[in-house]
Amino acid sequence: MPVPNPGELLIRVRAMAVNPVDTKVRRATSGRLEQPRVLGDASGEVLAVGAEVTGFVVGDEVYYAGELGKAGCYATHQCVDALLVAHKPQRFSFAEAAAMPLTTLTAWEGFERMRFVPGKTILIIGGAGGVGSIAIQLAKRAGLRVIATASR
């Protein structure tokens, strides 16, 4: 059983997701590994809270993006930097929540420098993909008129 460092949470993984970045990391790895490459995003339940962590207690339902440099979410239990973790929305199942972190963070980071003005129009290229579909929802929530492209 992993033991959390002072800034980490120990999480019992209830659901995990595989992202395109995970498949690229796996493809880039050749030969036998000294340590397993366990990737992915996940959701689960907090089992232990590191000494320096605030805002979380044992039993909280959470979701988070995996870290490329650490063993990840394919495991049954994982220690995660608390800065990467958020409380799981109650209306989401564990599986739904696990599918959200990377795509949502990517879309949010794309919007971070923009100043949204409700009623203005935004064009989202690739609206049918994971990031694009989240970007559409964030833009609509911000009061923007959304035009999106999708192609095959």
DSSP file (Angstrom, degrees, kcal/mol; ACC not computed):
  #  RESIDUE AA STRUCTURE BP1 BP2  ACC     N-H-->O    O-->H-N    N-H-->O    O-->H-N    TCO  KAPPA ALPHA  PHI   PSI    X-CA   Y-CA   Z-CA
    1    1 A M              0   0    0      0, 0.0    77,-0.0     0, 0.0     2,-0.0   0.000 360.0 360.0 360.0 126.3    0.0    0.0    0.0
    2    2 A P        -     0   0    0      0, 0.0    76,-0.1     0, 0.0     8,-0.0  -0.323 360.0-141.4 -66.8 153.4    1.5    3.4   -1.0
    3    3 A V        -     0   0    0     76,-0.1     2,-0.1     6,-0.0    76,-0.1  -0.974  20.7-121.1-117.1 126.1    2.0    6.0    1.8
    4    4 A P        -     0   0    0      0, 0.0    47,-0.2     0, 0.0     6,-0.1  -0.396  18.3-130.2 -71.2 140.5    1.3    9.6    0.9
    5    5 A N    >   -     0   0    0      4,-0.1     3,-2.1    -2,-0.1    45,-0.1  -0.272  45.0 -84.8 -71.0 171.4    4.0   12.3    1.2
    6    6 A P  T 3  S+     0   0    0      0, 0.0    46,-2.3     0, 0.0    47,-0.5   0.795 130.4  41.3 -54.3 -32.1    3.1   15.4    3.1
    7    7 A G  T 3  S+     0   0    0     45,-0.2    75,-2.5    44,-0.1    76,-0.3   0.215 105.1  87.2-100.4  15.9    1.6   17.1    0.0
    8    8 A E  E <   -A   81   0A   0     -3,-2.1    42,-2.7    73,-0.2     2,-0.4  -0.703  61.3-140.9-117.0 164.1   -0.2   14.0   -1.3
    9    9 A L  E     -AB  80  49A   0     71,-2.5    71,-2.5    -2,-0.2     2,-0.6  -0.945  17.2-135.5-115.3 142.1   -3.5   12.1   -1.0
   10   10 A L  E     -AB  79  48A   0     38,-2.6    37,-3.4    -2,-0.4    38,-1.3  -0.896  31.5-168.8 -94.0 124.2   -3.8    8.4   -1.0
   11   11 A I  E     -AB  78  46A   0     67,-3.1    67,-2.4    -2,-0.6     2,-0.8  -0.943  25.5-140.1-122.2 134.1   -6.7    7.5   -3.3
   12   12 A R  E     -AB  77  45A   0     33,-2.9    33,-1.9    -2,-0.4     2,-0.3  -0.837  35.1-129.7 -85.9 113.6   -8.5    4.2   -3.8
   13   13 A V  E     + B   0  44A   0     63,-2.0    31,-0.3    -2,-0.8     3,-0.1  -0.498  34.9 171.1 -72.0 125.0   -9.0    4.3   -7.6
   14   14 A R  E     +     0   0A   0     29,-2.8     2,-0.3     1,-0.4    30,-0.2   0.680  69.4   2.8-104.2 -27.1  -12.6    3.6   -8.5
   15   15 A A  E     - B   0  43A   0     28,-1.8    28,-2.3    79,-0.2    -1,-0.4  -0.980  63.6-168.4-156.5 150.6  -12.4    4.4  -12.3
   16   16 A M  E     - B   0  42A   0     -2,-0.3     2,-0.3    26,-0.2    26,-0.3  -0.943   8.0-146.8-140.4 163.1   -9.7    5.4  -14.7
   17   17 A A  E     - B   0  41A   0     24,-2.5    24,-1.5    -2,-0.3     2,-0.5  -0.955   9.7-137.8-131.6 148.9   -9.4    6.7  -18.2
   18   18 A V        -     0   0    0     -2,-0.3    -2,-0.0    22,-0.2     3,-0.0  -0.921  23.2-167.0-106.2 131.0   -6.9    6.3  -21.0
   19   19 A N    >>  -     0   0    0     -2,-0.5     4,-1.5     1,-0.1     3,-0.8  -0.729  37.3-104.3-112.1 162.6   -6.0    9.4  -23.0
   20   20 A P  H 3> S+     0   0    0      0, 0.0     4,-2.0     0, 0.0     5,-0.2   0.861 121.3  59.2 -53.6 -36.3   -4.2    9.8  -26.4
   21   21 A V  H 3> S+     0   0    0      1,-0.2     4,-2.2     2,-0.2     5,-0.2   0.869 101.4  55.1 -62.3 -34.6   -1.1   10.9  -24.4
   22   22 A D  H <> S+     0   0    0     -3,-0.8     4,-2.3     1,-0.2    -1,-0.2   0.915 107.5  48.0 -63.5 -43.1   -1.1    7.6  -22.5
   23   23 A T  H  X S+     0   0    0     -4,-1.5     4,-2.4     1,-0.2    -1,-0.2   0.863 111.1  51.8 -67.4 -33.9   -1.0    5.6  -25.8
   24   24 A K  H  X S+     0   0    0     -4,-2.0     4,-2.0     2,-0.2    -2,-0.2   0.901 109.8  48.5 -68.1 -40.7    1.9    7.8  -27.1
   25   25 A V  H  X S+     0   0    0     -4,-2.2     4,-0.7     2,-0.2    -2,-0.2   0.924 112.7  48.5 -64.5 -43.3    3.9    7.3  -23.9
   26   26 A R  H >< S+     0   0    0     -4,-2.3     3,-0.9     1,-0.2    -2,-0.2   0.922 111.5  49.7 -61.9 -44.0    3.3    3.6  -24.1
   27   27 A R  H 3< S+     0   0    0     -4,-2.4    -1,-0.2     1,-0.2    -2,-0.2   0.848 107.0  55.5 -63.2 -34.9    4.3    3.5  -27.8
   28   28 A A  H 3< S+     0   0    0     -4,-2.0     2,-0.5    -5,-0.1    -1,-0.2   0.640  92.3  86.7 -74.2 -14.3    7.5    5.5  -27.1
   29   29 A T    <<  +     0   0    0     -3,-0.9     2,-0.3    -4,-0.7     4,-0.1  -0.757  58.3 178.4 -91.3 126.7    8.6    2.9  -24.6
   30   30 A S        +     0   0    0     -2,-0.5    -2,-0.0     2,-0.1    -3,-0.0  -0.917  41.9  10.6-125.9 155.9   10.5    0.0  -26.0
   31   31 A G  S    S-     0   0    0     -2,-0.3     2,-0.4     2,-0.1    -2,-0.0  -0.232 105.2 -29.5  77.8-169.2   12.1   -3.1  -24.3
   32   32 A R        -     0   0    0      1,-0.0     2,-0.3     2,-0.0    -2,-0.1  -0.683  62.8-135.7 -87.6 134.8   11.7   -4.2  -20.7
   33   33 A L        -     0   0    0     -2,-0.4    -2,-0.1     1,-0.1    -1,-0.0  -0.656   7.5-147.3 -91.1 143.7   10.9   -1.5  -18.1
   34   34 A E  S    S+     0   0    0     -2,-0.3    -1,-0.1     1,-0.2    -2,-0.0   0.889  94.3  22.4 -72.0 -39.8   12.6   -1.4  -14.7
   35   35 A Q  S    S-     0   0    0     -3,-0.1    -1,-0.2     0, 0.0     2,-0.0  -0.963  97.7-102.4-124.1 142.9    9.4    0.1  -13.3
   36   36 A P        -     0   0    0      0, 0.0     2,-0.9     0, 0.0    -2,-0.0  -0.337  26.1-131.4 -62.2 145.0    5.9   -0.2  -14.8
   37   37 A R        +     0   0    0     34,-0.1     2,-0.7   -11,-0.0    34,-0.1  -0.867  31.1 179.6 -96.7 101.1    4.6    2.8  -16.7
   38   38 A V        +     0   0    0     -2,-0.9    34,-1.1    32,-0.1     2,-0.1  -0.911  12.5 164.6-109.3 110.0    1.1    3.2  -15.1
   39   39 A L        +     0   0    0     -2,-0.7    35,-0.5    33,-0.3    34,-0.4  -0.214  12.4  87.1-111.7-164.4   -0.7    6.1  -16.7
   40   40 A G        -     0   0    0     32,-0.2    33,-0.4    33,-0.1     2,-0.3  -0.140  63.6 -84.8 102.7 167.7   -4.1    7.6  -17.0
   41   41 A D  E     +B   17   0A   0    -24,-1.5   -24,-2.5    24,-0.2     2,-0.3  -0.712  49.2 179.2-105.5 162.3   -6.6    9.9  -15.2
   42   42 A A  E     -BC  16  64A   0     22,-2.2    22,-2.5   -26,-0.3     2,-0.3  -0.944  27.0-143.5-155.4 172.6   -8.8    8.6  -12.5
   43   43 A S  E     +BC  15  63A   0    -28,-2.3   -29,-2.8    -2,-0.3   -28,-1.8  -0.963  38.0 122.0-138.2 156.8  -11.5    9.2   -9.9
   44   44 A G  E     -BC  13  62A   0     18,-2.3    18,-2.7    -2,-0.3     2,-0.4  -0.941  53.4 -59.9 179.5-157.9  -11.8    7.6   -6.5
   45   45 A E  E     -BC  12  61A   0    -33,-1.9   -33,-2.9    -2,-0.3     2,-0.4  -0.943  43.3-116.4-121.9 135.3  -12.0    8.0   -2.7
   46   46 A V  E     +B   11   0A   0     14,-2.7    13,-2.8    -2,-0.4   -35,-0.2  -0.559  32.9 172.1 -71.9 124.6   -9.5    9.6   -0.4
   47   47 A L  E     +     0   0A   0    -37,-3.4     2,-0.3    -2,-0.4   -36,-0.2   0.690  67.5  11.1-103.2 -27.3   -8.1    7.0    2.0
   48   48 A A  E     -B   10   0A   0    -38,-1.3   -38,-2.6     9,-0.1     2,-0.5  -0.990  63.6-144.5-153.2 148.8   -5.3    9.1    3.6
   49   49 A V  E     -B    9   0A   0     -2,-0.3   -40,-0.2   -40,-0.2     9,-0.1  -0.966  23.9-121.4-120.5 126.2   -4.3   12.8    3.7
   50   50 A G    >   -     0   0    0    -42,-2.7     3,-1.7    -2,-0.5   -45,-0.1  -0.238  31.5-107.0 -62.3 155.6   -0.7   14.0    3.8
   51   51 A A  T 3  S+     0   0    0      1,-0.3   -44,-0.1   -47,-0.2    -1,-0.1   0.742 117.4  44.6 -59.1 -28.6    0.3   16.3    6.7
   52   52 A E  T 3  S+     0   0    0    -46,-2.3     2,-0.3   -47,-0.1    -1,-0.3   0.387  89.3 108.5 -98.5   3.6    0.5   19.4    4.5
   53   53 A V    <   -     0   0    0     -3,-1.7     2,-0.3   -47,-0.5     3,-0.1  -0.649  43.1-178.0 -87.7 134.2   -2.8   18.9    2.6
   54   54 A T        +     0   0    0     -2,-0.3     3,-0.1     1,-0.1    -4,-0.1  -0.901  59.0  40.6-122.7 157.5   -5.8   21.1    3.3
   55   55 A G  S    S+     0   0    0     -2,-0.3     2,-0.4     1,-0.2    -1,-0.1   0.384  97.7  82.4  91.2  -3.7   -9.3   21.0    1.7
   56   56 A F        -     0   0    0     -3,-0.1     2,-0.3     4,-0.0    -1,-0.2  -0.977  50.9-175.0-133.5 147.3   -9.6   17.2    1.7
   57   57 A V    >   -     0   0    0     -2,-0.4     3,-2.2    -3,-0.1   -11,-0.2  -0.930  43.9 -78.1-133.6 160.5  -10.6   14.6    4.3
   58   58 A V  T 3  S+     0   0    0     -2,-0.3   -11,-0.2     1,-0.3     3,-0.1  -0.338 118.5  32.0 -55.5 133.7  -10.7   10.8    4.3
   59   59 A G  T 3  S+     0   0    0    -13,-2.8    -1,-0.3     1,-0.3   -12,-0.1   0.173  82.3 138.9 100.7 -16.6  -13.8    9.7    2.4
   60   60 A D    <   -     0   0    0     -3,-2.2   -14,-2.7   -15,-0.1     2,-0.5  -0.343  52.1-131.3 -60.6 140.0  -13.9   12.6   -0.1
   61   61 A E  E     +C   45   0A   0    -16,-0.2    27,-2.5    27,-0.2     2,-0.3  -0.845  40.2 170.6 -92.5 129.2  -14.8   11.5   -3.7
   62   62 A V  E     -CD  44  87A   0    -18,-2.7   -18,-2.3    -2,-0.5     2,-0.3  -0.828  27.0-155.5-136.2 166.4  -12.3   13.0   -6.0
   63   63 A Y  E     +CD  43  86A   0     23,-2.4    23,-2.4    -2,-0.3     2,-0.3  -0.977  20.9 164.8-143.0 158.2  -11.0   13.1   -9.6
   64   64 A Y  E     -CD  42  85A   0    -22,-2.5   -22,-2.2    -2,-0.3     2,-0.3  -0.996  36.7-101.6-167.3 159.3   -7.6   14.1  -11.1
   65   65 A A        -     0   0    0     19,-0.9   -24,-0.2    -2,-0.3    19,-0.0  -0.718  44.2-115.8 -88.9 142.1   -5.2   14.0  -14.0
   66   66 A G        -     0   0    0     -2,-0.3     2,-0.5     1,-0.1   -25,-0.1  -0.266  21.8-122.0 -72.2 164.0   -2.4   11.5  -13.8
   67   67 A E    >   -     0   0    0      4,-0.2     3,-1.3     3,-0.1    -1,-0.1  -0.934   7.0-145.9-109.3 128.9    1.3   12.6  -13.6
   68   68 A L  T 3  S+     0   0    0     -2,-0.5    -1,-0.1     1,-0.2     4,-0.1   0.822  98.8  53.4 -62.7 -30.5    3.6   11.4  -16.4
   69   69 A G  T 3  S+     0   0    0      2,-0.1     2,-0.3    -3,-0.1    -1,-0.2   0.479 106.6  58.2 -85.4  -1.6    6.5   11.1  -14.0
   70   70 A K  S <  S-     0   0    0     -3,-1.3    -3,-0.1   -32,-0.1   -32,-0.1  -0.865  95.5 -88.7-126.7 158.9    4.7    8.9  -11.4
   71   71 A A        -     0   0    0     -2,-0.3    -4,-0.2     1,-0.1   -32,-0.1  -0.404  61.7-157.9 -60.2 143.5    3.0    5.5  -11.3
   72   72 A G    >   -     0   0    0    -34,-1.1     3,-1.2    -6,-0.1   -33,-0.3  -0.031  24.1 -50.0-119.6-147.3   -0.6    6.2  -12.2
   73   73 A C  T 3  S+     0   0    0    -33,-0.4   -33,-0.1   -34,-0.4   -30,-0.1   0.407 101.1  80.6 -81.9  -4.7   -4.2    5.3  -12.3
   74   74 A Y  T 3  S+     0   0    0    -35,-0.5    -1,-0.3   -34,-0.1   -34,-0.1   0.679  82.1  89.0 -72.9 -13.4   -4.2    1.7  -13.5
   75   75 A A  S <  S-     0   0    0     -3,-1.2     3,-0.1     1,-0.1   -62,-0.1  -0.297  85.8-125.6 -76.9 165.1   -3.3    0.8  -10.0
   76   76 A T  S    S+     0   0    0      1,-0.2   -63,-2.0   -64,-0.1     2,-0.3   0.767  98.0  27.2 -80.9 -26.4   -5.9    0.1   -7.3
   77   77 A H  E    S+A   12   0A   0    -65,-0.2     2,-0.3    -5,-0.1   -65,-0.2  -0.994  72.3 179.2-136.9 142.0   -4.4    2.7   -4.9
   78   78 A Q  E     -A   11   0A   0    -67,-2.4   -67,-3.1    -2,-0.3     2,-0.5  -0.999  25.9-137.2-147.4 139.0   -2.4    5.8   -5.8
   79   79 A C  E     -A   10   0A   0     -2,-0.3     2,-0.4   -69,-0.2   -69,-0.2  -0.855  33.0-175.9 -92.5 130.0   -0.6    8.7   -4.1
   80   80 A V  E     -A    9   0A   0    -71,-2.5   -71,-2.5    -2,-0.5     2,-0.2  -0.975  34.8-104.3-131.9 139.1   -1.3   11.9   -5.9
   81   81 A D  E >   -A    8   0A   0     -2,-0.4     3,-2.2   -73,-0.2   -73,-0.2  -0.457  32.5-134.8 -57.2 124.1   -0.1   15.5   -5.5
   82   82 A A  G >  S+     0   0    0    -75,-2.5     3,-1.3     1,-0.3    -1,-0.2   0.728 100.6  69.8 -60.2 -22.5   -3.1   17.2   -3.9
   83   83 A L  G 3  S+     0   0    0    -76,-0.3    -1,-0.3     1,-0.2    -2,-0.1   0.702  98.2  51.1 -68.1 -18.0   -2.7   20.2   -6.2
   84   84 A L  G <  S+     0   0    0     -3,-2.2   -19,-0.9   -20,-0.0     2,-0.3   0.431  97.5  88.4 -94.8  -0.9   -3.8   17.9   -9.1
   85   85 A V  E <   -D   64   0A   0     -3,-1.3     2,-0.3    -4,-0.2   -21,-0.2  -0.769  49.2-179.5-108.9 142.9   -7.0   16.7   -7.3
   86   86 A A  E     -D   63   0A   0    -23,-2.4   -23,-2.4    -2,-0.3     2,-0.2  -0.939  39.5 -93.2-131.9 158.1  -10.5   18.2   -7.3
   87   87 A H  E     -D   62   0A   0     -2,-0.3   -25,-0.3   -25,-0.2     3,-0.0  -0.531  47.7-113.7 -69.0 134.7  -13.7   17.1   -5.5
   88   88 A K        -     0   0    0    -27,-2.5   -27,-0.2    -2,-0.2     2,-0.1  -0.506  31.3-109.2 -69.9 130.4  -15.8   14.9   -7.9
   89   89 A P    >   -     0   0    0      0, 0.0     3,-1.7     0, 0.0    -1,-0.1  -0.414  25.4-131.2 -58.0 134.1  -19.1   16.5   -8.9
   90   90 A Q  T 3  S+     0   0    0      1,-0.3    -2,-0.1    -2,-0.1     0, 0.0   0.817 103.8  58.9 -60.8 -31.8  -21.8   14.6   -7.1
   91   91 A R  T 3  S+     0   0    0      2,-0.0     2,-0.3     0, 0.0    -1,-0.3   0.633  92.7  84.7 -76.3 -11.1  -23.9   14.2  -10.3
   92   92 A F  S <  S-     0   0    0     -3,-1.7     2,-0.1     4,-0.0    -4,-0.0  -0.701  75.6-132.9 -90.2 140.2  -21.0   12.4  -12.0
   93   93 A S     >  -     0   0    0     -2,-0.3     4,-2.4     1,-0.1     5,-0.2  -0.355  35.0-102.7 -72.8 169.9  -20.4    8.7  -11.7
   94   94 A F  H  > S+     0   0    0      1,-0.2     4,-2.2     2,-0.2   -79,-0.2   0.902 124.5  51.4 -62.2 -39.7  -16.8    7.6  -11.0
   95   95 A A  H  > S+     0   0    0      2,-0.2     4,-1.1     1,-0.2    -1,-0.2   0.920 110.4  47.6 -64.7 -43.7  -16.4    6.6  -14.6
   96   96 A E  H  4 S+     0   0    0      1,-0.2     3,-0.5     2,-0.2     4,-0.4   0.920 112.3  49.6 -62.8 -43.2  -17.8    9.9  -15.9
   97   97 A A  H >< S+     0   0    0     -4,-2.4     3,-1.4     1,-0.2    -1,-0.2   0.881 105.7  56.6 -64.7 -38.2  -15.5   11.9  -13.6
   98   98 A A  H 3< S+     0   0    0     -4,-2.2   -81,-0.2     1,-0.3    -1,-0.2   0.793 102.7  56.7 -64.3 -27.0  -12.4    9.9  -14.6
   99   99 A A  T 3< S+     0   0    0     -4,-1.1     4,-0.3    -3,-0.5    -1,-0.3   0.578 100.7  62.3 -78.8  -9.2  -13.0   10.8  -18.2
  100  100 A M  S <> S+     0   0    0     -3,-1.4     4,-2.6    -4,-0.4     5,-0.3   0.847  76.3  76.1 -91.2 -37.1  -12.9   14.6  -17.5
  101  101 A P  H  > S+     0   0    0      0, 0.0     4,-2.8     0, 0.0     5,-0.2   0.872  98.7  36.4 -55.7 -56.9   -9.5   15.8  -16.1
  102  102 A L  H  > S+     0   0    0      1,-0.2     4,-2.3     2,-0.2     5,-0.2   0.929 121.5  44.1 -66.8 -45.2   -7.1   15.9  -19.1
  103  103 A T  H  > S+     0   0    0     -4,-0.3     4,-2.3     2,-0.2    -1,-0.2   0.910 116.6  47.3 -65.6 -40.4   -9.6   17.1  -21.7
  104  104 A T  H  X S+     0   0    0     -4,-2.6     4,-2.8     2,-0.2    -2,-0.2   0.923 112.8  48.2 -68.0 -44.1  -11.1   19.7  -19.3
  105  105 A L  H  X S+     0   0    0     -4,-2.8     4,-2.7    -5,-0.3     5,-0.2   0.906 111.6  50.9 -61.9 -40.7   -7.7   21.0  -18.2
  106  106 A T  H  X S+     0   0    0     -4,-2.3     4,-1.5    -5,-0.2    -2,-0.2   0.932 113.3  44.1 -63.6 -46.1   -6.6   21.3  -21.8
  107  107 A A  H  X S+     0   0    0     -4,-2.3     4,-1.2     2,-0.2    -2,-0.2   0.927 114.2  50.5 -63.5 -44.7   -9.7   23.2  -22.9
  108  108 A W  H >X S+     0   0    0     -4,-2.8     4,-1.4     1,-0.2     3,-0.5   0.910 108.0  52.3 -60.7 -43.8   -9.5   25.4  -19.8
  109  109 A E  H 3< S+     0   0    0     -4,-2.7     4,-0.4     1,-0.3    -1,-0.2   0.849 106.0  55.5 -63.0 -32.9   -5.9   26.3  -20.4
  110  110 A G  H 3< S+     0   0    0     -4,-1.5    -1,-0.3     1,-0.2     3,-0.2   0.817 114.5  39.4 -66.0 -29.8   -6.8   27.3  -24.0
  111  111 A F  H X< S+     0   0    0     -4,-1.2     3,-2.0    -3,-0.5    -2,-0.2   0.604  88.8  96.1 -91.9 -14.3   -9.3   29.7  -22.6
  112  112 A E  T 3< S+     0   0    0     -4,-1.4    -1,-0.2     1,-0.3    -2,-0.1   0.798  89.3  39.9 -52.9 -38.0   -7.3   31.0  -19.6
  113  113 A R  T 3  S+     0   0    0     -4,-0.4    -1,-0.3    -3,-0.2     2,-0.2   0.496  97.5  97.6 -91.8  -3.4   -5.9   34.1  -21.4
  114  114 A M    <   -     0   0    0     -3,-2.0     2,-0.8    -4,-0.1    -3,-0.0  -0.558  67.1-139.7 -86.0 149.0   -9.2   34.9  -23.2
  115  115 A R        -     0   0    0     -2,-0.2     2,-0.3     2,-0.0    -3,-0.1  -0.904  22.3-147.1-107.0 105.1  -11.6   37.5  -21.9
  116  116 A F        -     0   0    0     -2,-0.8    27,-0.0    -5,-0.1    28,-0.0  -0.530  12.5-168.1 -75.5 133.8  -15.0   36.1  -22.5
  117  117 A V    >   -     0   0    0     -2,-0.3     3,-2.4     4,-0.0    25,-0.0  -0.966  29.6-118.8-119.8 110.9  -17.7   38.6  -23.2
  118  118 A P  T 3  S+     0   0    0      0, 0.0    26,-0.2     0, 0.0    25,-0.2  -0.171  99.2  28.0 -50.8 138.0  -21.2   37.0  -23.0
  119  119 A G  T 3  S+     0   0    0     24,-3.2    25,-0.1     1,-0.4    24,-0.1   0.140  93.8 116.9  94.7 -18.9  -23.0   37.2  -26.4
  120  120 A K    <   -     0   0    0     -3,-2.4    25,-3.3     1,-0.1    -1,-0.4  -0.290  65.4-113.9 -74.9 167.7  -19.7   37.2  -28.4
  121  121 A T  E     -e  145   0B   0     23,-0.2     2,-0.4    -3,-0.1    25,-0.2  -0.838  25.9-169.1-108.7 142.2  -19.0   34.4  -30.9
  122  122 A I  E     -e  146   0B   0     23,-2.6    25,-2.7    -2,-0.4     2,-0.5  -0.985  13.7-144.0-127.8 140.9  -16.2   31.9  -30.6
  123  123 A L  E     -e  147   0B   0     -2,-0.4     2,-0.6    23,-0.2    25,-0.2  -0.918  14.1-165.6-103.1 124.1  -15.0   29.4  -33.3
  124  124 A I  E >   -e  148   0B   0     23,-2.9    25,-2.3    -2,-0.5     3,-0.6  -0.947   8.3-150.8-113.3 116.1  -13.9   26.0  -31.9
  125  125 A I  T 3  S+     0   0    0     -2,-0.6    25,-0.1     1,-0.2    23,-0.0  -0.695  81.0  20.6 -84.5 134.0  -11.9   23.9  -34.3
  126  126 A G  T >  S+     0   0    0     -2,-0.4     3,-1.4    23,-0.1     6,-0.5   0.899  70.8 166.6  78.2  41.7  -12.3   20.1  -33.7
  127  127 A G  T <   +     0   0    0     22,-3.2    23,-0.2    -3,-0.6     9,-0.2   0.635  67.5  62.0 -66.6 -14.8  -15.5   20.3  -31.8
  128  128 A A  T 3  S+     0   0    0     21,-0.5    -1,-0.3     4,-0.1    22,-0.1   0.612  89.5  86.2 -87.9 -11.6  -16.2   16.6  -32.0
  129  129 A G  S <> S-     0   0    0     -3,-1.4     4,-2.7     1,-0.1     5,-0.2  -0.181  95.4 -96.0 -81.2 178.1  -13.0   15.6  -30.1
  130  130 A G  H  > S+     0   0    0      2,-0.2     4,-1.4     1,-0.2     5,-0.1   0.944 123.8  37.8 -59.8 -52.2  -12.6   15.2  -26.4
  131  131 A V  H  > S+     0   0    0      1,-0.2     4,-2.8     2,-0.2    -1,-0.2   0.923 117.4  51.8 -67.6 -44.2  -11.1   18.7  -25.9
  132  132 A G  H  > S+     0   0    0     -6,-0.5     4,-2.3     1,-0.2    -2,-0.2   0.893 107.1  52.0 -60.5 -41.6  -13.3   20.3  -28.4
  133  133 A S  H  X S+     0   0    0     -4,-2.7     4,-1.4    -7,-0.2    -1,-0.2   0.869 113.6  44.1 -66.4 -34.9  -16.5   18.9  -26.9
  134  134 A I  H  X S+     0   0    0     -4,-1.4     4,-2.6    -5,-0.2     5,-0.2   0.900 110.4  55.5 -72.5 -40.8  -15.5   20.2  -23.4
  135  135 A A  H  X S+     0   0    0     -4,-2.8     4,-2.6     1,-0.2     5,-0.2   0.893 105.6  53.1 -58.5 -40.3  -14.5   23.6  -24.9
  136  136 A I  H  X S+     0   0    0     -4,-2.3     4,-2.6     1,-0.2    -1,-0.2   0.935 110.4  46.7 -59.7 -46.4  -17.9   24.0  -26.4
  137  137 A Q  H  X S+     0   0    0     -4,-1.4     4,-2.3     2,-0.2    -2,-0.2   0.904 113.2  48.1 -65.5 -41.3  -19.6   23.4  -23.0
  138  138 A L  H  X S+     0   0    0     -4,-2.6     4,-1.5     2,-0.2    -1,-0.2   0.915 113.1  48.5 -64.5 -42.2  -17.2   25.8  -21.2
  139  139 A A  H  <>S+     0   0    0     -4,-2.6     5,-2.3    -5,-0.2    -2,-0.2   0.915 111.6  48.9 -65.0 -43.1  -17.8   28.5  -23.9
  140  140 A K  H ><5S+     0   0    0     -4,-2.6     3,-1.6     1,-0.2    -1,-0.2   0.910 109.5  52.8 -61.7 -41.7  -21.6   28.0  -23.7
  141  141 A R  H 3<5S+     0   0    0     -4,-2.3    -1,-0.2     1,-0.3    -2,-0.2   0.818 104.6  56.3 -63.9 -30.0  -21.5   28.2  -19.9
  142  142 A A  T 3<5S-     0   0    0     -4,-1.5    -1,-0.3    -5,-0.1    -2,-0.2   0.450 124.0-106.2 -80.7  -0.5  -19.5   31.5  -20.3
  143  143 A G  T < 5S+     0   0    0     -3,-1.6   -24,-3.2     1,-0.3     2,-0.2   0.659  71.3 144.1  88.1  16.1  -22.4   32.9  -22.4
  144  144 A L      < -     0   0    0     -5,-2.3     2,-0.5   -26,-0.2    -1,-0.3  -0.569  54.7-120.9 -88.6 151.7  -20.7   32.7  -25.8
  145  145 A R  E     -e  121   0B   0    -25,-3.3   -23,-2.6    -2,-0.2     2,-0.5  -0.825  38.2-147.5 -84.9 126.3  -22.3   31.9  -29.1
  146  146 A V  E     -e  122   0B   0     -2,-0.5     2,-0.4   -25,-0.2   -23,-0.2  -0.848  24.0-179.7-108.6 130.4  -20.3   28.8  -30.3
  147  147 A I  E     -e  123   0B   0    -25,-2.7   -23,-2.9    -2,-0.5     2,-0.3  -0.997  19.2-177.8-118.1 130.5  -19.5   27.8  -33.9
  148  148 A A  E     -e  124   0B   0     -2,-0.4     2,-0.3   -25,-0.2   -23,-0.2  -0.946  18.2-143.6-132.2 150.7  -17.6   24.6  -34.1
  149  149 A T        +     0   0    0    -25,-2.3   -22,-3.2    -2,-0.3   -21,-0.5  -0.801  16.8 177.6-107.3 154.9  -16.0   22.5  -36.8
  150  150 A A        +     0   0    0     -2,-0.3     2,-0.3   -24,-0.2    -2,-0.0  -0.961   6.9 165.4-152.2 138.8  -15.9   18.7  -37.0
  151  151 A S              0   0    0     -2,-0.3   -23,-0.1     1,-0.1    -2,-0.0  -0.937 360.0 360.0-147.9 171.2  -14.5   16.5  -39.7
  152  152 A R              0   0    0     -2,-0.3    -1,-0.1     0, 0.0     0, 0.0   0.290 360.0 360.0-126.4 360.0  -13.4   13.0  -40.4
